[in-house]
Amino acid sequence: MFMSIVFLVVFFRYKNLIPFMYILIIIEYIMRIGVGLLKPFETVGIAPGVVGNYIMVPLAVILFFLSIPKPHKKNKKGENSAKESQFSEK
């Protein structure tokens, strides 16, 4: 519950922290896998959540790299392009 509140706050208020949010997701799911390996829970079959753990880690890594902001390109005069400069503070 707490993580979902953090994710919602980051999504709506602090867009620059989205890469950090993906780092938290990666850490959470790696720890879930680690706990499952160190302290297995015996069931009749494979628990349905186990498959999600193995899918979420690479998915979160891909989304983390896609969420990292790209550096701004500068034109020959050393200025930002017109599209980017209209949003910059003067």
Phi, psi and omega in degrees: 000317182296318181296323180294324177293318177299316180297319179294319178296317178296316183296318185269333187247318187239078184296334180290344181266009180298319175301322177296324178298319178293326175298319177297320179296316180299314180298316181300313184286328174295321178291326176298316179296318180298316178295321178296327179281322183281327183226075185294146178252117186283127177228171179290319180229196177279130178293143184295333181287340182297320181297319179297325178298318182285338178275322186291327183296305179294327178296317179293325177295316178298314180294328176298312181293328177286337183272350179289128182296142178277146177292147180286138176272142178249148179278187186297331181279356180087009180259157174290157178295163184299322181297318181282326185287338180289340179264348182280153180282145181250000000 
